Amino acid sequence: MAMISFLEQETNFDNKNKRVNVTRLFLWFLGDFGGIKGVKKIIEEKLNIDISGFGIKFKSYHWDEKLLNFHPQLQIA
């Protein structure tokens, strides 16, 4: 369920240009996911969306995003 939730939040579909914008994590671990074909398969199976004929574009990754996305009691003073 966590993976599906992550994919739903991080995946955007550009139907006009037939492109799927995916998290850059897929690019960093492309071999582990089975290449571009594997990434497409994951998107299709987990999100139940047919993306045949679509290209894949990897989003840029910003290290400064969500830096405060942790438990507030764990903050170091």
N, C-alpha and C positions, 0 to 999 in steps of 0.2 A: 504494500500500500504506500510506503514511503517513496519508493521509486516512481510509482505512477503519479503521486502528488508532485514530486520534483519535476517530472517530465511535463506535466500539465502547466506548471508555473514557468518553466524555462524554455518551452518550445513554442515557436510562433510559425504560423503557416501563411505564406505569401502565395495565394492561389493564382493571382494575376501573372506572376513571374514563375510560377511552378517551382517554388523554393521553400525549403524548411530551414528555419533558423534555429540552431540547437546550441546547447551549452558547449563552451570551449573544452570542458572536461572530456568530451567525446574525442576531440582532436588529440589531447595530451595522451590519452590511453587508447588510441585508435586500434592498435594491434590487439589489445585485450578485448575490444568489442567486435572484432571480426572485420575491420575495415569499414569503408563506406556502406557496403552491402549489409554488414552487421548492424550498423547504426540505423539504417532504414528499417531493417527487420524488427529491431527493438521498438522503434517508434510505431510501426504498423501493428505489432502484436500487443504492446502495452497500452497504446492509446486507441486501438481499434480504428485506425484511419488509413485508408489506402493512399499511399504517396508514390505509387508507381509513376514514373515519368518526372518526378520532382528531383531537383538537385538539393544538395545539403550545403548550408553555409554555417560556419562556426562563428558564434557571437564572440565579441571581444570580452575579456575578463578583467574586471577592476578589483584589485586587491583591497581597496579601501571600502568597498560596499559591505554593509552589514557587520561592521566591526563591533558594534554594540549589541549584536544578536547573541547574547549569552546571558546567563542568570545574573541579575544585578548584585546579588550577595557575593558573587565571586570576583567582583571588581577589586583590583589592587589599588590602594590609596597612594 
